[in-house]
Amino acid sequence: MNTMNDYKTAEHLMKKHRLTVADAARLTLEMLEESGGNEAPDAMAHCRRIIRLGTNALRLEKATVPFAQAAAEALASREKQQRAGRTLSDFRYYTQRLMRSVPGLAERPLRAMTPPECAALIERAFSTPSQRHKARVILSGVFCTARKRGWCGENPMRQVEIPVVCEKEILPLTLAEVRRLLATARQPRHAACLPALALMLYAGVRPEEVRRLHWRDIDVEERELVILPRHSKTGGGRHIALCPALLRLLKETRQAERAPICPKNWRSRWRQLRLCAGFRHWVPDVLRHTFASFHVKHFRDLNALQLCMGHRDQRLLLTRYVNLSGLSRSDARLFWGSSPLPIRRGGGTHGQIRPTGEIAGCKVLSFPENGLQ
């Protein structure tokens, strides 16, 4: 009798939800089987726990946003932090390319995205290891911002393997190539590019960093270049001592304090200078590699070079930047000895810049009188 009453009660309770007693039985068995609760001492308590956990998961799923909104919020957050223009540009490009390459990603709930799905997105949208590495970093940034907003529980990118990037060896410029490049920059049509070239070559300033510098960042009295954190690629500021060749060259071409180091249409003019100097295939960071290699060959001081380069440690210097193959001490001595660029003397005549004995890395040395010719 009690069994019949229980059946009728259950049938009545489920009628308004258009469920049968058989449906309820099937759902209960599925919960127990899927959760491994068949051996649970109290099946009803186990099912209640599953329902409670599922309800919480559904509630959290509603407290999320689509990927497109999360990416836009992450970008806006970095704009408020006044991140470097290149950083913002890369962030915008990579997130938009992901959404273009993967239909439906823009509307995909962020909380529902899993590590395997994120790895597949990167594989589909990007073809080279370096691109995939950068995409992983940027996707991780999107999820980090989303976590702060409560839109996801964890950062799935932490479980995505870092792509292995095998970077090609970058050889420094030879002494002859340095001479040719500077001789071209000496021409009137390219003279406006000379300060930026000199800073990249004689101070190891990154190409993107030099575009953000102004003449006020150069302290002639203290003989140092000040790179502020907002101008640095890594977000850390640094001071770089100016060698005699670079210091005299900057004095000769100095402009107003607020004027930028790079002239207008810098990218185009810099490309034209390289082409005129005979460099048809240019490696973007080769001047920084040249600076590091000549510095080590001449001064043999990794600590000083590390400070100039703005690296956290010396590992990257030794594995990536310093390449002494085919580089002689005499070439390094000539490189640092003096600039090959003439300076104006009284009455409009020209003479060769002479070394003063001071050099980058806070060292006082004796330099040959002939220097670079």
C-alpha positions as a Markdown table, in Angstrom:
| # | Residue | x | y | z |
|---|---|---|---|---|
| 1 | Met | 0.0 | 0.0 | 0.0 |
| 2 | Asn | 2.8 | 2.4 | 0.9 |
| 3 | Thr | 4.6 | 1.6 | -2.3 |
| 4 | Met | 1.5 | 2.5 | -4.4 |
| 5 | Asn | 1.1 | 5.8 | -2.5 |
| 6 | Asp | 4.8 | 6.6 | -3.1 |
| 7 | Tyr | 4.4 | 5.9 | -6.8 |
| 8 | Lys | 1.3 | 8.1 | -7.0 |
| 9 | Thr | 3.0 | 10.9 | -5.1 |
| 10 | Ala | 6.0 | 10.8 | -7.3 |
| 11 | Glu | 3.8 | 10.8 | -10.4 |
| 12 | His | 2.0 | 13.8 | -9.2 |
| 13 | Leu | 5.1 | 15.8 | -8.3 |
| 14 | Met | 6.7 | 15.2 | -11.8 |
| 15 | Lys | 3.5 | 15.8 | -13.8 |
| 16 | Lys | 3.9 | 19.5 | -13.9 |
| 17 | His | 7.4 | 19.1 | -15.3 |
| 18 | Arg | 6.2 | 16.6 | -17.9 |
| 19 | Leu | 8.4 | 13.9 | -16.5 |
| 20 | Thr | 7.4 | 10.3 | -15.8 |
| 21 | Val | 8.5 | 8.1 | -13.0 |
| 22 | Ala | 10.6 | 6.2 | -15.4 |
| 23 | Asp | 12.3 | 9.4 | -16.5 |
| 24 | Ala | 13.1 | 10.1 | -12.8 |
| 25 | Ala | 14.5 | 6.7 | -12.4 |
| 26 | Arg | 16.7 | 6.9 | -15.5 |
| 27 | Leu | 18.1 | 10.3 | -14.4 |
| 28 | Thr | 18.9 | 9.0 | -10.9 |
| 29 | Leu | 20.7 | 6.0 | -12.3 |
| 30 | Glu | 22.7 | 8.2 | -14.7 |
| 31 | Met | 23.8 | 10.4 | -11.9 |
| 32 | Leu | 24.9 | 7.5 | -9.8 |
| 33 | Glu | 26.7 | 5.8 | -12.7 |
| 34 | Glu | 28.5 | 8.9 | -14.1 |
| 35 | Ser | 29.6 | 10.0 | -10.6 |
| 36 | Gly | 30.7 | 6.5 | -9.4 |
| 37 | Gly | 28.1 | 6.6 | -6.7 |
| 38 | Asn | 26.7 | 3.2 | -7.2 |
| 39 | Glu | 28.4 | 2.0 | -4.1 |
| 40 | Ala | 27.4 | 5.1 | -2.0 |
| 41 | Pro | 25.8 | 4.1 | 1.3 |
| 42 | Asp | 23.2 | 6.9 | 0.9 |
| 43 | Ala | 22.2 | 7.2 | -2.7 |
| 44 | Met | 19.8 | 10.0 | -2.0 |
| 45 | Ala | 22.4 | 12.2 | -0.3 |
| 46 | His | 24.8 | 11.5 | -3.1 |
| 47 | Cys | 22.3 | 12.6 | -5.7 |
| 48 | Arg | 21.5 | 15.7 | -3.7 |
| 49 | Arg | 25.2 | 16.6 | -3.7 |
| 50 | Ile | 25.5 | 16.1 | -7.5 |
| 51 | Ile | 22.4 | 18.4 | -7.9 |
| 52 | Arg | 23.9 | 21.1 | -5.7 |
| 53 | Leu | 27.3 | 21.0 | -7.5 |
| 54 | Gly | 25.6 | 21.2 | -10.9 |
| 55 | Thr | 23.4 | 24.1 | -9.8 |
| 56 | Asn | 26.5 | 26.0 | -8.7 |
| 57 | Ala | 28.2 | 25.3 | -12.0 |
| 58 | Leu | 25.2 | 26.6 | -13.9 |
| 59 | Arg | 25.2 | 29.7 | -11.8 |
| 60 | Leu | 28.9 | 30.3 | -12.5 |
| 61 | Glu | 28.4 | 29.7 | -16.2 |
| 62 | Lys | 25.9 | 32.5 | -16.3 |
| 63 | Ala | 28.5 | 34.8 | -14.6 |
| 64 | Thr | 30.8 | 34.8 | -17.6 |
| 65 | Val | 31.2 | 36.7 | -20.8 |
| 66 | Pro | 31.9 | 35.8 | -24.5 |
| 67 | Phe | 35.5 | 35.6 | -25.6 |
| 68 | Ala | 35.2 | 38.8 | -27.7 |
| 69 | Gln | 34.1 | 40.8 | -24.6 |
| 70 | Ala | 36.8 | 39.4 | -22.4 |
| 71 | Ala | 39.5 | 40.2 | -25.1 |
| 72 | Ala | 38.2 | 43.8 | -25.4 |
| 73 | Glu | 38.2 | 44.2 | -21.6 |
| 74 | Ala | 41.8 | 42.9 | -21.4 |
| 75 | Leu | 42.9 | 45.3 | -24.1 |
| 76 | Ala | 41.2 | 48.2 | -22.4 |
| 77 | Ser | 42.9 | 47.3 | -19.1 |
| 78 | Arg | 46.3 | 47.4 | -20.8 |
| 79 | Glu | 45.5 | 50.8 | -22.4 |
| 80 | Lys | 44.7 | 52.2 | -19.0 |
| 81 | Gln | 48.1 | 50.9 | -17.8 |
| 82 | Gln | 49.7 | 52.8 | -20.7 |
| 83 | Arg | 51.4 | 49.8 | -22.1 |
| 84 | Ala | 53.7 | 50.3 | -25.0 |
| 85 | Gly | 52.1 | 50.8 | -28.4 |
| 86 | Arg | 53.7 | 47.7 | -29.8 |
| 87 | Thr | 52.2 | 45.6 | -26.9 |
| 88 | Leu | 48.7 | 47.0 | -27.5 |
| 89 | Ser | 49.1 | 46.5 | -31.3 |
| 90 | Asp | 50.1 | 42.8 | -30.9 |
| 91 | Phe | 47.4 | 42.2 | -28.3 |
| 92 | Arg | 44.8 | 43.6 | -30.7 |
| 93 | Tyr | 46.1 | 41.7 | -33.8 |
| 94 | Tyr | 46.4 | 38.3 | -32.1 |
| 95 | Thr | 43.0 | 38.3 | -30.5 |
| 96 | Gln | 41.3 | 39.5 | -33.7 |
| 97 | Arg | 43.1 | 36.9 | -35.8 |
| 98 | Leu | 42.0 | 34.1 | -33.5 |
| 99 | Met | 38.3 | 35.2 | -33.8 |
| 100 | Arg | 38.7 | 35.5 | -37.6 |
| 101 | Ser | 40.3 | 32.1 | -37.9 |
| 102 | Val | 37.9 | 30.2 | -35.6 |
| 103 | Pro | 34.2 | 30.7 | -36.3 |
| 104 | Gly | 32.1 | 31.0 | -33.2 |
| 105 | Leu | 35.0 | 31.9 | -30.9 |
| 106 | Ala | 33.8 | 35.5 | -30.4 |
| 107 | Glu | 30.6 | 34.2 | -28.8 |
| 108 | Arg | 32.1 | 31.3 | -27.0 |
| 109 | Pro | 31.5 | 31.6 | -23.2 |
| 110 | Leu | 34.9 | 32.1 | -21.6 |
| 111 | Arg | 34.3 | 29.9 | -18.6 |
| 112 | Ala | 33.6 | 27.0 | -20.8 |
| 113 | Met | 36.9 | 27.1 | -22.6 |
| 114 | Thr | 39.3 | 24.2 | -21.7 |
| 115 | Pro | 43.1 | 23.8 | -22.1 |
| 116 | Pro | 42.8 | 21.3 | -25.1 |
| 117 | Glu | 40.4 | 23.7 | -26.8 |
| 118 | Cys | 42.8 | 26.7 | -26.3 |
| 119 | Ala | 45.7 | 24.7 | -27.6 |
| 120 | Ala | 43.6 | 23.7 | -30.7 |
| 121 | Leu | 42.7 | 27.4 | -31.3 |
| 122 | Ile | 46.3 | 28.4 | -31.4 |
| 123 | Glu | 47.3 | 25.6 | -33.7 |
| 124 | Arg | 44.5 | 26.5 | -36.1 |
| 125 | Ala | 45.1 | 30.2 | -36.2 |
| 126 | Phe | 48.9 | 30.4 | -36.3 |
| 127 | Ser | 51.4 | 28.4 | -38.3 |
| 128 | Thr | 54.9 | 29.2 | -36.9 |
| 129 | Pro | 56.3 | 28.4 | -33.4 |
| 130 | Ser | 57.0 | 32.1 | -32.7 |
| 131 | Gln | 53.5 | 33.1 | -33.5 |
| 132 | Arg | 52.0 | 30.3 | -31.4 |
| 133 | His | 54.3 | 31.3 | -28.5 |
| 134 | Lys | 53.1 | 34.9 | -28.7 |
| 135 | Ala | 49.5 | 33.8 | -29.1 |
| 136 | Arg | 49.8 | 31.7 | -25.9 |
| 137 | Val | 51.1 | 34.6 | -24.0 |
| 138 | Ile | 48.3 | 36.9 | -25.2 |
| 139 | Leu | 45.6 | 34.4 | -24.5 |
| 140 | Ser | 46.9 | 33.9 | -21.0 |
| 141 | Gly | 46.6 | 37.7 | -20.6 |
| 142 | Val | 43.0 | 37.6 | -21.6 |
| 143 | Phe | 42.2 | 34.9 | -19.0 |
| 144 | Cys | 44.2 | 36.6 | -16.3 |
| 145 | Thr | 42.1 | 39.7 | -16.7 |
| 146 | Ala | 38.9 | 37.6 | -16.8 |
| 147 | Arg | 39.8 | 35.9 | -13.5 |
| 148 | Lys | 40.1 | 39.3 | -11.9 |
| 149 | Arg | 36.6 | 40.1 | -13.1 |
| 150 | Gly | 35.2 | 36.8 | -11.9 |
| 151 | Trp | 34.4 | 35.6 | -15.5 |
| 152 | Cys | 36.4 | 32.3 | -15.2 |
| 153 | Gly | 37.7 | 30.1 | -12.4 |
| 154 | Glu | 41.2 | 29.4 | -13.7 |
| 155 | Asn | 43.6 | 30.2 | -16.5 |
| 156 | Pro | 43.5 | 27.2 | -18.8 |
| 157 | Met | 46.6 | 28.5 | -20.6 |
| 158 | Arg | 48.8 | 27.3 | -17.7 |
| 159 | Gln | 48.1 | 23.8 | -18.8 |
| 160 | Val | 48.9 | 24.5 | -22.5 |
| 161 | Glu | 52.5 | 23.5 | -23.4 |
| 162 | Ile | 54.8 | 26.3 | -24.4 |
| 163 | Pro | 55.7 | 26.0 | -28.1 |
| 164 | Val | 59.4 | 25.4 | -28.7 |
| 165 | Val | 60.9 | 28.3 | -30.7 |
| 166 | Cys | 64.2 | 27.5 | -32.5 |
| 167 | Glu | 65.5 | 31.0 | -33.3 |
| 168 | Lys | 68.0 | 31.4 | -36.0 |
| 169 | Glu | 71.5 | 32.5 | -35.2 |
| 170 | Ile | 72.0 | 36.3 | -35.7 |
| 171 | Leu | 75.5 | 37.2 | -36.7 |
| 172 | Pro | 76.7 | 40.7 | -35.8 |
| 173 | Leu | 77.6 | 43.2 | -38.5 |
| 174 | Thr | 81.2 | 43.1 | -39.6 |
| 175 | Leu | 83.4 | 46.2 | -39.2 |
| 176 | Ala | 83.2 | 46.8 | -43.0 |
| 177 | Glu | 79.4 | 46.7 | -42.8 |
| 178 | Val | 79.3 | 49.1 | -39.9 |
| 179 | Arg | 81.5 | 51.5 | -41.8 |
| 180 | Arg | 79.2 | 51.2 | -44.8 |
| 181 | Leu | 76.1 | 51.8 | -42.8 |
| 182 | Leu | 77.4 | 54.8 | -41.0 |
| 183 | Ala | 78.9 | 56.3 | -44.2 |
| 184 | Thr | 75.5 | 56.2 | -45.8 |
| 185 | Ala | 73.9 | 57.8 | -42.7 |
| 186 | Arg | 76.4 | 60.6 | -43.1 |
| 187 | Gln | 74.9 | 61.6 | -46.4 |
| 188 | Pro | 72.6 | 64.7 | -46.2 |
| 189 | Arg | 69.4 | 62.8 | -47.3 |
| 190 | His | 69.9 | 60.3 | -44.4 |
| 191 | Ala | 71.4 | 62.5 | -41.8 |
| 192 | Ala | 68.1 | 62.8 | -39.8 |
| 193 | Cys | 68.3 | 59.0 | -39.1 |
| 194 | Leu | 71.9 | 59.2 | -37.8 |
| 195 | Pro | 71.1 | 59.7 | -34.0 |
| 196 | Ala | 68.7 | 56.8 | -33.9 |
| 197 | Leu | 71.2 | 54.6 | -35.8 |
| 198 | Ala | 74.0 | 55.6 | -33.4 |
| 199 | Leu | 71.9 | 54.8 | -30.3 |
| 200 | Met | 71.0 | 51.3 | -31.6 |
| 201 | Leu | 74.6 | 50.6 | -32.7 |
| 202 | Tyr | 76.6 | 52.2 | -29.8 |
| 203 | Ala | 74.1 | 51.8 | -26.9 |
| 204 | Gly | 72.2 | 48.6 | -27.8 |
| 205 | Val | 68.8 | 50.4 | -27.8 |
| 206 | Arg | 66.0 | 48.2 | -29.2 |
| 207 | Pro | 64.4 | 49.3 | -32.4 |
| 208 | Glu | 61.0 | 49.9 | -30.8 |
| 209 | Glu | 62.6 | 51.7 | -27.8 |
| 210 | Val | 64.4 | 54.2 | -30.0 |
| 211 | Arg | 61.1 | 55.2 | -31.6 |
| 212 | Arg | 59.9 | 56.3 | -28.1 |
| 213 | Leu | 62.9 | 58.4 | -27.1 |
| 214 | His | 63.3 | 62.2 | -27.2 |
| 215 | Trp | 66.4 | 64.3 | -26.9 |
| 216 | Arg | 65.5 | 65.1 | -23.3 |
| 217 | Asp | 66.2 | 61.4 | -22.4 |
| 218 | Ile | 69.9 | 62.0 | -23.2 |
| 219 | Asp | 71.8 | 63.6 | -20.3 |
| 220 | Val | 74.9 | 65.0 | -21.9 |
| 221 | Glu | 76.4 | 66.3 | -18.6 |
| 222 | Glu | 76.1 | 62.8 | -16.9 |
| 223 | Arg | 77.0 | 61.2 | -20.2 |
| 224 | Glu | 74.2 | 58.7 | -20.1 |
| 225 | Leu | 71.0 | 57.7 | -21.9 |
| 226 | Val | 67.9 | 57.3 | -19.6 |
| 227 | Ile | 65.3 | 54.8 | -20.8 |
| 228 | Leu | 62.2 | 55.2 | -18.7 |
| 229 | Pro | 60.1 | 52.2 | -17.8 |
| 230 | Arg | 57.3 | 53.3 | -20.1 |
| 231 | His | 59.7 | 53.4 | -23.0 |
| 232 | Ser | 61.3 | 50.0 | -22.3 |
| 233 | Lys | 60.2 | 46.7 | -23.9 |
| 234 | Thr | 60.3 | 44.9 | -20.6 |
| 235 | Gly | 58.8 | 47.7 | -18.5 |
| 236 | Gly | 62.0 | 48.3 | -16.5 |
| 237 | Gly | 64.0 | 51.4 | -16.9 |
| 238 | Arg | 67.8 | 51.6 | -17.3 |
| 239 | His | 70.7 | 54.0 | -17.7 |
| 240 | Ile | 73.2 | 53.5 | -20.4 |
| 241 | Ala | 76.6 | 55.2 | -20.4 |
| 242 | Leu | 77.5 | 57.0 | -23.6 |
| 243 | Cys | 80.8 | 56.1 | -25.2 |
| 244 | Pro | 82.9 | 59.0 | -26.6 |
| 245 | Ala | 82.0 | 58.3 | -30.3 |
| 246 | Leu | 78.3 | 58.2 | -29.5 |
| 247 | Leu | 78.5 | 61.2 | -27.2 |
| 248 | Arg | 80.2 | 63.5 | -29.7 |
| 249 | Leu | 78.0 | 62.3 | -32.5 |
| 250 | Leu | 74.9 | 63.2 | -30.4 |
| 251 | Lys | 76.3 | 66.6 | -29.5 |
| 252 | Glu | 76.8 | 67.3 | -33.1 |
| 253 | Thr | 73.3 | 66.5 | -34.2 |
| 254 | Arg | 71.4 | 67.5 | -31.0 |
| 255 | Gln | 68.0 | 69.1 | -31.4 |
| 256 | Ala | 65.3 | 70.6 | -29.1 |
| 257 | Glu | 64.7 | 68.8 | -25.8 |
| 258 | Arg | 61.1 | 67.8 | -26.8 |
| 259 | Ala | 62.0 | 66.7 | -30.3 |
| 260 | Pro | 61.9 | 62.9 | -30.9 |
| 261 | Ile | 65.1 | 61.0 | -31.7 |
| 262 | Cys | 63.5 | 59.5 | -34.8 |
| 263 | Pro | 62.4 | 61.8 | -37.6 |
| 264 | Lys | 59.0 | 61.8 | -39.2 |
| 265 | Asn | 58.3 | 58.8 | -41.5 |
| 266 | Trp | 61.0 | 57.0 | -39.5 |
| 267 | Arg | 60.2 | 53.5 | -40.8 |
| 268 | Ser | 60.3 | 54.5 | -44.4 |
| 269 | Arg | 63.5 | 56.6 | -44.0 |
| 270 | Trp | 65.3 | 53.9 | -42.0 |
| 271 | Arg | 64.4 | 51.3 | -44.7 |
| 272 | Gln | 65.7 | 53.6 | -47.4 |
| 273 | Leu | 69.0 | 54.2 | -45.5 |
| 274 | Arg | 69.6 | 50.5 | -45.3 |
| 275 | Leu | 68.8 | 49.9 | -48.9 |
| 276 | Cys | 71.2 | 52.7 | -50.0 |
| 277 | Ala | 73.9 | 51.1 | -47.8 |
| 278 | Gly | 73.4 | 47.8 | -49.6 |
| 279 | Phe | 71.4 | 45.9 | -47.0 |
| 280 | Arg | 68.5 | 44.3 | -48.9 |
| 281 | His | 67.8 | 41.6 | -46.3 |
| 282 | Trp | 67.9 | 43.2 | -42.9 |
| 283 | Val | 67.6 | 41.3 | -39.6 |
| 284 | Pro | 65.5 | 43.5 | -37.3 |
| 285 | Asp | 67.6 | 43.3 | -34.1 |
| 286 | Val | 71.1 | 43.0 | -35.7 |
| 287 | Leu | 72.4 | 46.3 | -34.4 |
| 288 | Arg | 71.7 | 45.2 | -30.8 |
| 289 | His | 73.5 | 42.0 | -31.4 |
| 290 | Thr | 76.4 | 43.9 | -33.0 |
| 291 | Phe | 76.6 | 46.1 | -29.9 |
| 292 | Ala | 76.6 | 43.1 | -27.5 |
| 293 | Ser | 79.2 | 41.2 | -29.5 |
| 294 | Phe | 81.7 | 44.0 | -29.9 |
| 295 | His | 81.1 | 45.0 | -26.2 |
| 296 | Val | 82.0 | 41.5 | -24.9 |
| 297 | Lys | 85.0 | 41.1 | -27.3 |
| 298 | His | 86.5 | 44.4 | -26.2 |
| 299 | Phe | 85.6 | 44.8 | -22.5 |
| 300 | Arg | 84.9 | 41.2 | -21.5 |
| 301 | Asp | 82.5 | 42.5 | -18.8 |
| 302 | Leu | 79.1 | 40.7 | -18.9 |
| 303 | Asn | 77.9 | 42.5 | -15.8 |
| 304 | Ala | 78.2 | 45.9 | -17.5 |
| 305 | Leu | 76.7 | 44.6 | -20.7 |
| 306 | Gln | 73.7 | 43.1 | -18.8 |
| 307 | Leu | 72.9 | 46.5 | -17.4 |
| 308 | Cys | 73.1 | 48.2 | -20.8 |
| 309 | Met | 70.9 | 45.6 | -22.4 |
| 310 | Gly | 68.3 | 45.6 | -19.6 |
| 311 | His | 68.3 | 41.8 | -19.1 |
| 312 | Arg | 67.4 | 40.1 | -15.8 |
| 313 | Asp | 70.3 | 37.8 | -16.1 |
| 314 | Gln | 73.2 | 36.8 | -18.4 |
| 315 | Arg | 71.6 | 33.6 | -19.8 |
| 316 | Leu | 70.0 | 35.4 | -22.7 |
| 317 | Leu | 73.2 | 37.3 | -23.5 |
| 318 | Leu | 75.3 | 34.1 | -23.7 |
| 319 | Thr | 72.7 | 32.0 | -25.6 |
| 320 | Arg | 71.3 | 34.6 | -28.0 |
| 321 | Tyr | 73.1 | 37.9 | -28.3 |
| 322 | Val | 76.8 | 37.4 | -28.0 |
| 323 | Asn | 78.4 | 35.9 | -31.1 |
| 324 | Leu | 82.1 | 36.2 | -31.3 |
| 325 | Ser | 82.7 | 34.0 | -34.3 |
| 326 | Gly | 85.0 | 35.7 | -36.7 |
| 327 | Leu | 85.2 | 38.9 | -34.6 |
| 328 | Ser | 88.8 | 39.9 | -33.8 |
| 329 | Arg | 90.0 | 42.1 | -30.9 |
| 330 | Ser | 91.5 | 44.6 | -33.4 |
| 331 | Asp | 88.1 | 45.0 | -35.0 |
| 332 | Ala | 86.4 | 45.5 | -31.6 |
| 333 | Arg | 89.1 | 48.0 | -30.7 |
| 334 | Leu | 88.5 | 50.0 | -33.9 |
| 335 | Phe | 84.7 | 49.8 | -33.4 |
| 336 | Trp | 84.9 | 51.4 | -30.0 |
| 337 | Gly | 87.9 | 53.6 | -30.7 |
| 338 | Ser | 86.1 | 56.5 | -32.4 |
| 339 | Ser | 83.2 | 57.2 | -34.8 |
| 340 | Pro | 83.9 | 57.3 | -38.5 |
| 341 | Leu | 81.7 | 60.3 | -38.9 |
| 342 | Pro | 83.3 | 63.7 | -39.3 |
| 343 | Ile | 82.5 | 66.5 | -37.0 |
| 344 | Arg | 82.5 | 70.2 | -37.9 |
| 345 | Arg | 85.5 | 72.2 | -36.7 |
| 346 | Gly | 85.9 | 76.0 | -36.7 |
| 347 | Gly | 85.5 | 77.6 | -40.1 |
| 348 | Gly | 83.4 | 74.8 | -41.6 |
| 349 | Thr | 86.3 | 72.3 | -42.0 |
| 350 | His | 86.0 | 68.7 | -41.0 |
| 351 | Gly | 88.1 | 66.5 | -38.8 |
| 352 | Gln | 88.0 | 63.1 | -37.3 |
| 353 | Ile | 86.4 | 62.5 | -33.9 |
| 354 | Arg | 89.1 | 61.6 | -31.3 |
| 355 | Pro | 88.6 | 59.2 | -28.4 |
| 356 | Thr | 88.6 | 60.5 | -24.9 |
| 357 | Gly | 89.4 | 57.3 | -23.1 |
| 358 | Glu | 85.9 | 56.9 | -21.7 |
| 359 | Ile | 83.5 | 54.2 | -22.9 |
| 360 | Ala | 80.2 | 52.4 | -22.3 |
| 361 | Gly | 80.2 | 50.1 | -19.2 |
| 362 | Cys | 81.9 | 52.8 | -17.0 |
| 363 | Lys | 85.4 | 51.9 | -18.0 |
| 364 | Val | 88.3 | 54.1 | -18.7 |
| 365 | Leu | 90.5 | 52.8 | -21.4 |
| 366 | Ser | 93.1 | 54.0 | -23.9 |
| 367 | Phe | 92.0 | 53.9 | -27.5 |
| 368 | Pro | 94.0 | 53.9 | -30.7 |
| 369 | Glu | 94.2 | 57.3 | -32.5 |
| 370 | Asn | 93.2 | 56.0 | -35.8 |
| 371 | Gly | 89.8 | 54.4 | -34.9 |
| 372 | Leu | 87.2 | 53.6 | -37.5 |
| 373 | Gln | 88.0 | 55.2 | -40.8 |
